[in-house]
Amino acid sequence: MMMADSLRPPPAPSSSNSISIAASSRPDKGQKDERAKMKTTVKGKYEVNNSATSAASAAATISLHAGDGRLKASATEATFANGSSLDGLVLSFEKPGAFILDYTVKDKDVRFQFMNSFKVVEKTVNLTYTHARAANRTAIDGSLVFDPANKVSVNYAFGSGNCKVKYWYAHGELKRTVLEPCYDVSKNAWDFAMIKKFEGGDSLKATYHTTTKNLGLEWNRDSQEKGCFKILASMNLAEKQMTPKLMMESTWNYEI
């Protein structure tokens, strides 16, 4: 697909909801067909907590391209538990690399997020501004990319004054081993994470939170051929029994 570099939107900060889209002044037939597709994502989650009780949940998202933007509708099992309702229903409109608007239908709540990227002394700076109207919660995320292996990010929440500083380091030629130490300024505490990526879309992530003494191990797979799922096991080292908590989540993607 031929793209015009001058019309390519700026890259978005790291986010699971962001994708990269470029526009062409004369889209060919293949481009038109791609934009006309409706994509559906279904997630199923199953959890077992420390008391051996279990819970299952599900969520679904439908997205459709609208020009340079994307329309989305998300629902959870609460939307259909007792017949159709507005519980768990969220409508969204986003322009990748620019903004995301979420509207919670039942609560009539609006959450908006604006993103921007620019260069400072030949270094990439990413900024994200997020505001939730009902909760009156505002936060700013900023990251400075020194090179492909080193990045520093800062998250600050207005009102609460919570501030976290994270350093991201990718080791090796293929950058498949990632270290993420994070310092919580308000709690004067450290969190640590290490990620190991493998060929085929698999990754292992180990985390440790010093304040809660929670230790977690997460296995992720994101592959069109082998499927998408996440398995998480965590335990609190401060507890005597240290019974692990398990969570399994599967994701199915469809194009209509």
PyRosetta script that sets phi, psi and omega in degrees:
from pyrosetta import init, pose_from_sequence

init()
pose = pose_from_sequence("MMMADSLRPPPAPSSSNSISIAASSRPDKGQKDERAKMKTTVKGKYEVNNSATSAASAAATISLHAGDGRLKASATEATFANGSSLDGLVLSFEKPGAFILDYTVKDKDVRFQFMNSFKVVEKTVNLTYTHARAANRTAIDGSLVFDPANKVSVNYAFGSGNCKVKYWYAHGELKRTVLEPCYDVSKNAWDFAMIKKFEGGDSLKATYHTTTKNLGLEWNRDSQEKGCFKILASMNLAEKQMTPKLMMESTWNYEI")
pose.set_psi(1, 126.2)
pose.set_omega(1, -179.7)
pose.set_phi(2, -83.0)
pose.set_psi(2, 128.9)
pose.set_omega(2, -177.9)
pose.set_phi(3, -119.8)
pose.set_psi(3, 150.0)
pose.set_omega(3, 175.2)
pose.set_phi(4, -97.4)
pose.set_psi(4, 115.7)
pose.set_omega(4, -175.4)
pose.set_phi(5, -60.8)
pose.set_psi(5, -32.2)
pose.set_omega(5, -177.0)
pose.set_phi(6, -69.3)
pose.set_psi(6, -20.1)
pose.set_omega(6, -179.0)
pose.set_phi(7, -102.1)
pose.set_psi(7, 4.0)
pose.set_omega(7, -179.2)
pose.set_phi(8, -73.1)
pose.set_psi(8, 127.5)
pose.set_omega(8, -179.8)
pose.set_phi(9, -68.6)
pose.set_psi(9, 155.1)
pose.set_omega(9, 178.7)
pose.set_phi(10, -64.6)
pose.set_psi(10, 147.7)
pose.set_omega(10, -179.8)
pose.set_phi(11, -64.2)
pose.set_psi(11, 142.2)
pose.set_omega(11, -179.9)
pose.set_phi(12, -86.2)
pose.set_psi(12, 154.3)
pose.set_omega(12, 172.4)
pose.set_phi(13, -60.7)
pose.set_psi(13, 162.5)
pose.set_omega(13, -177.6)
pose.set_phi(14, -56.5)
pose.set_psi(14, 122.2)
pose.set_omega(14, -178.1)
pose.set_phi(15, -163.4)
pose.set_psi(15, 140.9)
pose.set_omega(15, -179.6)
pose.set_phi(16, -70.7)
pose.set_psi(16, -14.7)
pose.set_omega(16, -178.0)
pose.set_phi(17, -98.2)
pose.set_psi(17, 2.0)
pose.set_omega(17, -173.7)
pose.set_phi(18, -103.5)
pose.set_psi(18, 141.2)
pose.set_omega(18, 175.5)
pose.set_phi(19, -131.9)
pose.set_psi(19, 173.4)
pose.set_omega(19, -177.4)
pose.set_phi(20, -113.3)
pose.set_psi(20, 124.3)
pose.set_omega(20, -179.8)
pose.set_phi(21, -130.0)
pose.set_psi(21, 135.1)
pose.set_omega(21, 175.1)
pose.set_phi(22, -123.4)
pose.set_psi(22, 144.5)
pose.set_omega(22, -176.8)
pose.set_phi(23, -106.8)
pose.set_psi(23, 147.9)
pose.set_omega(23, 177.4)
pose.set_phi(24, -119.2)
pose.set_psi(24, 144.6)
pose.set_omega(24, -177.5)
pose.set_phi(25, -68.2)
pose.set_psi(25, -26.3)
pose.set_omega(25, 178.0)
pose.set_phi(26, -131.4)
pose.set_psi(26, 80.5)
pose.set_omega(26, -178.7)
pose.set_phi(27, -64.7)
pose.set_psi(27, 139.2)
pose.set_omega(27, 177.7)
pose.set_phi(28, -83.7)
pose.set_psi(28, -176.2)
pose.set_omega(28, -176.2)
pose.set_phi(29, -63.7)
pose.set_psi(29, -37.4)
pose.set_omega(29, 179.1)
pose.set_phi(30, -62.0)
pose.set_psi(30, -38.7)
pose.set_omega(30, 178.9)
pose.set_phi(31, -65.1)
pose.set_psi(31, -41.7)
pose.set_omega(31, -179.3)
pose.set_phi(32, -64.1)
pose.set_psi(32, -41.3)
pose.set_omega(32, 179.1)
pose.set_phi(33, -63.7)
pose.set_psi(33, -38.8)
pose.set_omega(33, -179.0)
pose.set_phi(34, -65.5)
pose.set_psi(34, -41.0)
pose.set_omega(34, -178.8)
pose.set_phi(35, -70.1)
pose.set_psi(35, -24.7)
pose.set_omega(35, -177.4)
pose.set_phi(36, -80.5)
pose.set_psi(36, -12.7)
pose.set_omega(36, -176.7)
pose.set_phi(37, -72.6)
pose.set_psi(37, 143.5)
pose.set_omega(37, 173.2)
pose.set_phi(38, -105.1)
pose.set_psi(38, 129.9)
pose.set_omega(38, -177.5)
pose.set_phi(39, -108.2)
pose.set_psi(39, 138.0)
pose.set_omega(39, -179.4)
pose.set_phi(40, -124.1)
pose.set_psi(40, 133.7)
pose.set_omega(40, 177.3)
pose.set_phi(41, -122.5)
pose.set_psi(41, 127.5)
pose.set_omega(41, 179.1)
pose.set_phi(42, -120.7)
pose.set_psi(42, 130.3)
pose.set_omega(42, 179.3)
pose.set_phi(43, -122.3)
pose.set_psi(43, 135.1)
pose.set_omega(43, 174.1)
pose.set_phi(44, -120.9)
pose.set_psi(44, 134.6)
pose.set_omega(44, -175.9)
pose.set_phi(45, -130.8)
pose.set_psi(45, 139.2)
pose.set_omega(45, 179.5)
pose.set_phi(46, -132.6)
pose.set_psi(46, 128.0)
pose.set_omega(46, -176.5)
pose.set_phi(47, -125.4)
pose.set_psi(47, 142.9)
pose.set_omega(47, 173.0)
pose.set_phi(48, -126.5)
pose.set_psi(48, 117.5)
pose.set_omega(48, -176.5)
pose.set_phi(49, -94.0)
pose.set_psi(49, -173.3)
pose.set_omega(49, -173.7)
pose.set_phi(50, -64.6)
pose.set_psi(50, -26.0)
pose.set_omega(50, -178.5)
pose.set_phi(51, -90.5)
pose.set_psi(51, 14.3)
pose.set_omega(51, 177.3)
pose.set_phi(52, 69.2)
pose.set_psi(52, 10.9)
pose.set_omega(52, 173.2)
pose.set_phi(53, -85.9)
pose.set_psi(53, 152.5)
pose.set_omega(53, -176.3)
pose.set_phi(54, -125.8)
pose.set_psi(54, 159.7)
pose.set_omega(54, 178.4)
pose.set_phi(55, -150.1)
pose.set_psi(55, 141.6)
pose.set_omega(55, 179.5)
pose.set_phi(56, -121.9)
pose.set_psi(56, 145.9)
pose.set_omega(56, 179.0)
pose.set_phi(57, -148.1)
pose.set_psi(57, 163.8)
pose.set_omega(57, -179.4)
pose.set_phi(58, -146.3)
pose.set_psi(58, 155.3)
pose.set_omega(58, 178.0)
pose.set_phi(59, -149.6)
pose.set_psi(59, 151.3)
pose.set_omega(59, -179.6)
pose.set_phi(60, -138.6)
pose.set_psi(60, 144.7)
pose.set_omega(60, 179.3)
pose.set_phi(61, -134.3)
pose.set_psi(61, 133.1)
pose.set_omega(61, 175.0)
pose.set_phi(62, -117.3)
pose.set_psi(62, 128.9)
pose.set_omega(62, -179.1)
pose.set_phi(63, -127.2)
pose.set_psi(63, 147.5)
pose.set_omega(63, -178.5)
pose.set_phi(64, -143.9)
pose.set_psi(64, 131.6)
pose.set_omega(64, 178.8)
pose.set_phi(65, -69.7)
pose.set_psi(65, 137.8)
pose.set_omega(65, 177.1)
pose.set_phi(66, -133.8)
pose.set_psi(66, 89.6)
pose.set_omega(66, -174.0)
pose.set_phi(67, 67.3)
pose.set_psi(67, -127.5)
pose.set_omega(67, 176.9)
pose.set_phi(68, -84.7)
pose.set_psi(68, -4.9)
pose.set_omega(68, -178.1)
pose.set_phi(69, -104.8)
pose.set_psi(69, -173.0)
pose.set_omega(69, -179.6)
pose.set_phi(70, -146.0)
pose.set_psi(70, 130.6)
pose.set_omega(70, 176.6)
pose.set_phi(71, -97.0)
pose.set_psi(71, 137.4)
pose.set_omega(71, -179.6)
pose.set_phi(72, -135.9)
pose.set_psi(72, 147.4)
pose.set_omega(72, 172.4)
pose.set_phi(73, -131.3)
pose.set_psi(73, 124.3)
pose.set_omega(73, -177.5)
pose.set_phi(74, -119.8)
pose.set_psi(74, 140.8)
pose.set_omega(74, 179.7)
pose.set_phi(75, -141.2)
pose.set_psi(75, 153.0)
pose.set_omega(75, 176.1)
pose.set_phi(76, -115.6)
pose.set_psi(76, 180.0)
pose.set_omega(76, 179.5)
pose.set_phi(77, -63.9)
pose.set_psi(77, -22.2)
pose.set_omega(77, 178.4)
pose.set_phi(78, -65.6)
pose.set_psi(78, -24.1)
pose.set_omega(78, -179.6)
pose.set_phi(79, -67.8)
pose.set_psi(79, -27.9)
pose.set_omega(79, -175.2)
pose.set_phi(80, -123.4)
pose.set_psi(80, 9.5)
pose.set_omega(80, -175.9)
pose.set_phi(81, -62.1)
pose.set_psi(81, -47.9)
pose.set_omega(81, -178.8)
pose.set_phi(82, -119.0)
pose.set_psi(82, 54.2)
pose.set_omega(82, -171.5)
pose.set_phi(83, 82.5)
pose.set_psi(83, 172.6)
pose.set_omega(83, -177.9)
pose.set_phi(84, -67.7)
pose.set_psi(84, 137.0)
pose.set_omega(84, 178.1)
pose.set_phi(85, -148.2)
pose.set_psi(85, -179.2)
pose.set_omega(85, -179.9)
pose.set_phi(86, -95.5)
pose.set_psi(86, -0.9)
pose.set_omega(86, 179.6)
pose.set_phi(87, -63.9)
pose.set_psi(87, 130.8)
pose.set_omega(87, 176.1)
pose.set_phi(88, 74.9)
pose.set_psi(88, 6.7)
pose.set_omega(88, -179.0)
pose.set_phi(89, -92.6)
pose.set_psi(89, 123.8)
pose.set_omega(89, -178.9)
pose.set_phi(90, -129.2)
pose.set_psi(90, 129.7)
pose.set_omega(90, 175.9)
pose.set_phi(91, -106.2)
pose.set_psi(91, 138.3)
pose.set_omega(91, -174.8)
pose.set_phi(92, -137.2)
pose.set_psi(92, 150.0)
pose.set_omega(92, 169.4)
pose.set_phi(93, -135.5)
pose.set_psi(93, 128.7)
pose.set_omega(93, -177.2)
pose.set_phi(94, -139.6)
pose.set_psi(94, 148.4)
pose.set_omega(94, 170.6)
pose.set_phi(95, -118.8)
pose.set_psi(95, 110.2)
pose.set_omega(95, -174.3)
pose.set_phi(96, -53.1)
pose.set_psi(96, 131.4)
pose.set_omega(96, 179.8)
pose.set_phi(97, 81.7)
pose.set_psi(97, 1.3)
pose.set_omega(97, -177.1)
pose.set_phi(98, -128.3)
pose.set_psi(98, -59.2)
pose.set_omega(98, -177.3)
pose.set_phi(99, -158.7)
pose.set_psi(99, 161.7)
pose.set_omega(99, 173.5)
pose.set_phi(100, -138.1)
pose.set_psi(100, 129.1)
pose.set_omega(100, 176.6)
pose.set_phi(101, -118.5)
pose.set_psi(101, 122.5)
pose.set_omega(101, 178.2)
pose.set_phi(102, -114.9)
pose.set_psi(102, 134.3)
pose.set_omega(102, 178.4)
pose.set_phi(103, -124.9)
pose.set_psi(103, 113.6)
pose.set_omega(103, 176.0)
pose.set_phi(104, -83.6)
pose.set_psi(104, 112.1)
pose.set_omega(104, -168.5)
pose.set_phi(105, -63.3)
pose.set_psi(105, -48.8)
pose.set_omega(105, -175.0)
pose.set_phi(106, -64.9)
pose.set_psi(106, -45.2)
pose.set_omega(106, -177.7)
pose.set_phi(107, -85.0)
pose.set_psi(107, -7.0)
pose.set_omega(107, -176.5)
pose.set_phi(108, 52.4)
pose.set_psi(108, 43.0)
pose.set_omega(108, -177.4)
pose.set_phi(109, -104.8)
pose.set_psi(109, 144.0)
pose.set_omega(109, -179.8)
pose.set_phi(110, -118.7)
pose.set_psi(110, 132.6)
pose.set_omega(110, 174.2)
pose.set_phi(111, -125.5)
pose.set_psi(111, 126.4)
pose.set_omega(111, 180.0)
pose.set_phi(112, -126.7)
pose.set_psi(112, 151.0)
pose.set_omega(112, -176.7)
pose.set_phi(113, -139.5)
pose.set_psi(113, 129.3)
pose.set_omega(113, 178.8)
pose.set_phi(114, -118.0)
pose.set_psi(114, 137.7)
pose.set_omega(114, -176.6)
pose.set_phi(115, -127.1)
pose.set_psi(115, 147.2)
pose.set_omega(115, 177.8)
pose.set_phi(116, -154.0)
pose.set_psi(116, 151.2)
pose.set_omega(116, 177.0)
pose.set_phi(117, -135.3)
pose.set_psi(117, 141.7)
pose.set_omega(117, 178.7)
pose.set_phi(118, -154.3)
pose.set_psi(118, 172.1)
pose.set_omega(118, -177.4)
pose.set_phi(119, -105.4)
pose.set_psi(119, 137.2)
pose.set_omega(119, 173.4)
pose.set_phi(120, -132.5)
pose.set_psi(120, 114.7)
pose.set_omega(120, -177.3)
pose.set_phi(121, 51.1)
pose.set_psi(121, 47.6)
pose.set_omega(121, 177.1)
pose.set_phi(122, 63.2)
pose.set_psi(122, 18.3)
pose.set_omega(122, 175.2)
pose.set_phi(123, -113.6)
pose.set_psi(123, 142.5)
pose.set_omega(123, -177.6)
pose.set_phi(124, -83.9)
pose.set_psi(124, 128.3)
pose.set_omega(124, 176.5)
pose.set_phi(125, -115.9)
pose.set_psi(125, 126.4)
pose.set_omega(125, 176.9)
pose.set_phi(126, -111.5)
pose.set_psi(126, 131.2)
pose.set_omega(126, 178.8)
pose.set_phi(127, -125.5)
pose.set_psi(127, 138.4)
pose.set_omega(127, 176.8)
pose.set_phi(128, -133.7)
pose.set_psi(128, 126.5)
pose.set_omega(128, 178.8)
pose.set_phi(129, -112.6)
pose.set_psi(129, 124.2)
pose.set_omega(129, -177.1)
pose.set_phi(130, -125.5)
pose.set_psi(130, 134.3)
pose.set_omega(130, 178.0)
pose.set_phi(131, -139.2)
pose.set_psi(131, 127.9)
pose.set_omega(131, 174.2)
pose.set_phi(132, -107.3)
pose.set_psi(132, 118.3)
pose.set_omega(132, -171.1)
pose.set_phi(133, -68.1)
pose.set_psi(133, -49.7)
pose.set_omega(133, -175.6)
pose.set_phi(134, -64.1)
pose.set_psi(134, -42.8)
pose.set_omega(134, -180.0)
pose.set_phi(135, -81.2)
pose.set_psi(135, -7.5)
pose.set_omega(135, -177.5)
pose.set_phi(136, 50.3)
pose.set_psi(136, 47.1)
pose.set_omega(136, -176.7)
pose.set_phi(137, -115.2)
pose.set_psi(137, 126.4)
pose.set_omega(137, -179.1)
pose.set_phi(138, -127.1)
pose.set_psi(138, 136.6)
pose.set_omega(138, -178.8)
pose.set_phi(139, -142.5)
pose.set_psi(139, 151.5)
pose.set_omega(139, 175.8)
pose.set_phi(140, -125.6)
pose.set_psi(140, 130.6)
pose.set_omega(140, 174.3)
pose.set_phi(141, -114.9)
pose.set_psi(141, 131.6)
pose.set_omega(141, 177.3)
pose.set_phi(142, -134.8)
pose.set_psi(142, 143.5)
pose.set_omega(142, 178.2)
pose.set_phi(143, -138.9)
pose.set_psi(143, 145.0)
pose.set_omega(143, 177.9)
pose.set_phi(144, -120.4)
pose.set_psi(144, 118.2)
pose.set_omega(144, -178.1)
pose.set_phi(145, -96.2)
pose.set_psi(145, 109.3)
pose.set_omega(145, 179.2)
pose.set_phi(146, -77.0)
pose.set_psi(146, -43.8)
pose.set_omega(146, 178.2)
pose.set_phi(147, -162.6)
pose.set_psi(147, 177.9)
pose.set_omega(147, -177.6)
pose.set_phi(148, -60.2)
pose.set_psi(148, -13.4)
pose.set_omega(148, -176.9)
pose.set_phi(149, -109.8)
pose.set_psi(149, -7.7)
pose.set_omega(149, -174.6)
pose.set_phi(150, -137.1)
pose.set_psi(150, 131.6)
pose.set_omega(150, 179.2)
pose.set_phi(151, -150.8)
pose.set_psi(151, 142.2)
pose.set_omega(151, 175.5)
pose.set_phi(152, -120.8)
pose.set_psi(152, 132.8)
pose.set_omega(152, 179.4)
pose.set_phi(153, -129.4)
pose.set_psi(153, 149.9)
pose.set_omega(153, -179.1)
pose.set_phi(154, -131.4)
pose.set_psi(154, 133.7)
pose.set_omega(154, 174.8)
pose.set_phi(155, -120.7)
pose.set_psi(155, 127.9)
pose.set_omega(155, 179.6)
pose.set_phi(156, -130.3)
pose.set_psi(156, 128.3)
pose.set_omega(156, 178.7)
pose.set_phi(157, -105.7)
pose.set_psi(157, 119.4)
pose.set_omega(157, 178.8)
pose.set_phi(158, -69.8)
pose.set_psi(158, 150.8)
pose.set_omega(158, -178.7)
pose.set_phi(159, 89.0)
pose.set_psi(159, -63.8)
pose.set_omega(159, 179.5)
pose.set_phi(160, -77.0)
pose.set_psi(160, -26.1)
pose.set_omega(160, -178.8)
pose.set_phi(161, 76.7)
pose.set_psi(161, 8.5)
pose.set_omega(161, 179.0)
pose.set_phi(162, -66.3)
pose.set_psi(162, 133.2)
pose.set_omega(162, -178.2)
pose.set_phi(163, -139.8)
pose.set_psi(163, 130.0)
pose.set_omega(163, 177.5)
pose.set_phi(164, -126.8)
pose.set_psi(164, 138.4)
pose.set_omega(164, 178.1)
pose.set_phi(165, -120.1)
pose.set_psi(165, 124.0)
pose.set_omega(165, -176.8)
pose.set_phi(166, -122.3)
pose.set_psi(166, 138.1)
pose.set_omega(166, 174.8)
pose.set_phi(167, -110.7)
pose.set_psi(167, 130.7)
pose.set_omega(167, -177.4)
pose.set_phi(168, -115.7)
pose.set_psi(168, 123.3)
pose.set_omega(168, -179.7)
pose.set_phi(169, -131.6)
pose.set_psi(169, 126.5)
pose.set_omega(169, 178.4)
pose.set_phi(170, -107.4)
pose.set_psi(170, 123.6)
pose.set_omega(170, -174.6)
pose.set_phi(171, -103.2)
pose.set_psi(171, 147.4)
pose.set_omega(171, 174.8)
pose.set_phi(172, 94.1)
pose.set_psi(172, 165.7)
pose.set_omega(172, -178.1)
pose.set_phi(173, -64.6)
pose.set_psi(173, -37.5)
pose.set_omega(173, -179.0)
pose.set_phi(174, -92.8)
pose.set_psi(174, -0.5)
pose.set_omega(174, 177.7)
pose.set_phi(175, 57.2)
pose.set_psi(175, 41.3)
pose.set_omega(175, -176.5)
pose.set_phi(176, -95.7)
pose.set_psi(176, -8.5)
pose.set_omega(176, 175.1)
pose.set_phi(177, -113.1)
pose.set_psi(177, 120.0)
pose.set_omega(177, -173.6)
pose.set_phi(178, -120.8)
pose.set_psi(178, 132.8)
pose.set_omega(178, 174.9)
pose.set_phi(179, -111.9)
pose.set_psi(179, 134.4)
pose.set_omega(179, -177.0)
pose.set_phi(180, -135.1)
pose.set_psi(180, 82.0)
pose.set_omega(180, 170.0)
pose.set_phi(181, -77.8)
pose.set_psi(181, 139.7)
pose.set_omega(181, -177.3)
pose.set_phi(182, -133.4)
pose.set_psi(182, 131.1)
pose.set_omega(182, -179.9)
pose.set_phi(183, -110.1)
pose.set_psi(183, 123.1)
pose.set_omega(183, 177.2)
pose.set_phi(184, -92.4)
pose.set_psi(184, 108.1)
pose.set_omega(184, -174.5)
pose.set_phi(185, -65.8)
pose.set_psi(185, -43.4)
pose.set_omega(185, -176.0)
pose.set_phi(186, -67.0)
pose.set_psi(186, -32.7)
pose.set_omega(186, -179.2)
pose.set_phi(187, -98.2)
pose.set_psi(187, -7.4)
pose.set_omega(187, -177.1)
pose.set_phi(188, 52.5)
pose.set_psi(188, 51.1)
pose.set_omega(188, -175.3)
pose.set_phi(189, -141.0)
pose.set_psi(189, 159.0)
pose.set_omega(189, -179.0)
pose.set_phi(190, -112.3)
pose.set_psi(190, 146.3)
pose.set_omega(190, 168.3)
pose.set_phi(191, -123.6)
pose.set_psi(191, 147.8)
pose.set_omega(191, -177.0)
pose.set_phi(192, -131.6)
pose.set_psi(192, 144.2)
pose.set_omega(192, 176.6)
pose.set_phi(193, -144.3)
pose.set_psi(193, 143.9)
pose.set_omega(193, 174.7)
pose.set_phi(194, -135.3)
pose.set_psi(194, 132.2)
pose.set_omega(194, -176.8)
pose.set_phi(195, -122.6)
pose.set_psi(195, 133.1)
pose.set_omega(195, 175.2)
pose.set_phi(196, -119.7)
pose.set_psi(196, 119.2)
pose.set_omega(196, -178.8)
pose.set_phi(197, -100.8)
pose.set_psi(197, 145.5)
pose.set_omega(197, -179.3)
pose.set_phi(198, -124.9)
pose.set_psi(198, 165.1)
pose.set_omega(198, 176.0)
pose.set_phi(199, -66.4)
pose.set_psi(199, 145.7)
pose.set_omega(199, 178.2)
pose.set_phi(200, 94.9)
pose.set_psi(200, -1.9)
pose.set_omega(200, 176.2)
pose.set_phi(201, 99.1)
pose.set_psi(201, 3.7)
pose.set_omega(201, 178.3)
pose.set_phi(202, -87.2)
pose.set_psi(202, 148.9)
pose.set_omega(202, 176.1)
pose.set_phi(203, -152.3)
pose.set_psi(203, 148.8)
pose.set_omega(203, 175.2)
pose.set_phi(204, -117.2)
pose.set_psi(204, 136.0)
pose.set_omega(204, -178.9)
pose.set_phi(205, -131.8)
pose.set_psi(205, 126.1)
pose.set_omega(205, 176.0)
pose.set_phi(206, -112.1)
pose.set_psi(206, 134.7)
pose.set_omega(206, -178.7)
pose.set_phi(207, -131.6)
pose.set_psi(207, 151.2)
pose.set_omega(207, 174.7)
pose.set_phi(208, -145.8)
pose.set_psi(208, 126.2)
pose.set_omega(208, 179.3)
pose.set_phi(209, -107.9)
pose.set_psi(209, 117.5)
pose.set_omega(209, -174.8)
pose.set_phi(210, -70.0)
pose.set_psi(210, -30.5)
pose.set_omega(210, -178.5)
pose.set_phi(211, -71.4)
pose.set_psi(211, -43.4)
pose.set_omega(211, -178.8)
pose.set_phi(212, -95.7)
pose.set_psi(212, -12.4)
pose.set_omega(212, -176.3)
pose.set_phi(213, 59.7)
pose.set_psi(213, 33.4)
pose.set_omega(213, 176.9)
pose.set_phi(214, -89.2)
pose.set_psi(214, 130.1)
pose.set_omega(214, 177.1)
pose.set_phi(215, -113.7)
pose.set_psi(215, 128.3)
pose.set_omega(215, -177.0)
pose.set_phi(216, -131.1)
pose.set_psi(216, 149.2)
pose.set_omega(216, 175.5)
pose.set_phi(217, -133.1)
pose.set_psi(217, 124.9)
pose.set_omega(217, -172.9)
pose.set_phi(218, -126.5)
pose.set_psi(218, 131.8)
pose.set_omega(218, 176.3)
pose.set_phi(219, -113.3)
pose.set_psi(219, 121.1)
pose.set_omega(219, -179.4)
pose.set_phi(220, -116.8)
pose.set_psi(220, 143.0)
pose.set_omega(220, 170.8)
pose.set_phi(221, -134.1)
pose.set_psi(221, 127.2)
pose.set_omega(221, 178.8)
pose.set_phi(222, -131.2)
pose.set_psi(222, 90.3)
pose.set_omega(222, -174.5)
pose.set_phi(223, -143.0)
pose.set_psi(223, 134.7)
pose.set_omega(223, 177.1)
pose.set_phi(224, -70.1)
pose.set_psi(224, -31.0)
pose.set_omega(224, -178.9)
pose.set_phi(225, -82.4)
pose.set_psi(225, -42.1)
pose.set_omega(225, -173.2)
pose.set_phi(226, -101.1)
pose.set_psi(226, -3.6)
pose.set_omega(226, 178.8)
pose.set_phi(227, 94.8)
pose.set_psi(227, 175.1)
pose.set_omega(227, -178.4)
pose.set_phi(228, -126.2)
pose.set_psi(228, 126.9)
pose.set_omega(228, 176.6)
pose.set_phi(229, -156.7)
pose.set_psi(229, 166.7)
pose.set_omega(229, 177.7)
pose.set_phi(230, -141.4)
pose.set_psi(230, 132.1)
pose.set_omega(230, 175.8)
pose.set_phi(231, -123.8)
pose.set_psi(231, 123.4)
pose.set_omega(231, -175.7)
pose.set_phi(232, -124.5)
pose.set_psi(232, 129.7)
pose.set_omega(232, 173.6)
pose.set_phi(233, -122.3)
pose.set_psi(233, 129.2)
pose.set_omega(233, -179.0)
pose.set_phi(234, -140.3)
pose.set_psi(234, 154.1)
pose.set_omega(234, 177.0)
pose.set_phi(235, -150.0)
pose.set_psi(235, 154.9)
pose.set_omega(235, 178.6)
pose.set_phi(236, -99.6)
pose.set_psi(236, 114.5)
pose.set_omega(236, -176.8)
pose.set_phi(237, -70.4)
pose.set_psi(237, -13.4)
pose.set_omega(237, 178.9)
pose.set_phi(238, -80.8)
pose.set_psi(238, -15.9)
pose.set_omega(238, 179.8)
pose.set_phi(239, -82.4)
pose.set_psi(239, 153.4)
pose.set_omega(239, -177.8)
pose.set_phi(240, -72.7)
pose.set_psi(240, -44.8)
pose.set_omega(240, -177.0)
pose.set_phi(241, -80.0)
pose.set_psi(241, -31.4)
pose.set_omega(241, 179.6)
pose.set_phi(242, 52.4)
pose.set_psi(242, 50.4)
pose.set_omega(242, 177.2)
pose.set_phi(243, -76.3)
pose.set_psi(243, 126.6)
pose.set_omega(243, -177.3)
pose.set_phi(244, -70.4)
pose.set_psi(244, 148.2)
pose.set_omega(244, 173.4)
pose.set_phi(245, -103.1)
pose.set_psi(245, 130.5)
pose.set_omega(245, -176.0)
pose.set_phi(246, -112.5)
pose.set_psi(246, 142.5)
pose.set_omega(246, 175.6)
pose.set_phi(247, -141.8)
pose.set_psi(247, 130.3)
pose.set_omega(247, 178.4)
pose.set_phi(248, -125.1)
pose.set_psi(248, 132.3)
pose.set_omega(248, -177.7)
pose.set_phi(249, -136.4)
pose.set_psi(249, 130.3)
pose.set_omega(249, 177.6)
pose.set_phi(250, -116.9)
pose.set_psi(250, 146.9)
pose.set_omega(250, -179.3)
pose.set_phi(251, -128.2)
pose.set_psi(251, 132.4)
pose.set_omega(251, 176.4)
pose.set_phi(252, -121.5)
pose.set_psi(252, 131.4)
pose.set_omega(252, -180.0)
pose.set_phi(253, -115.0)
pose.set_psi(253, 133.5)
pose.set_omega(253, -179.5)
pose.set_phi(254, -131.7)
pose.set_psi(254, 152.5)
pose.set_omega(254, 174.0)
pose.set_phi(255, -120.7)
pose.set_psi(255, 130.2)
pose.set_omega(255, -177.6)
pose.set_phi(256, -107.1)
pose.dump_pdb("model.pdb")
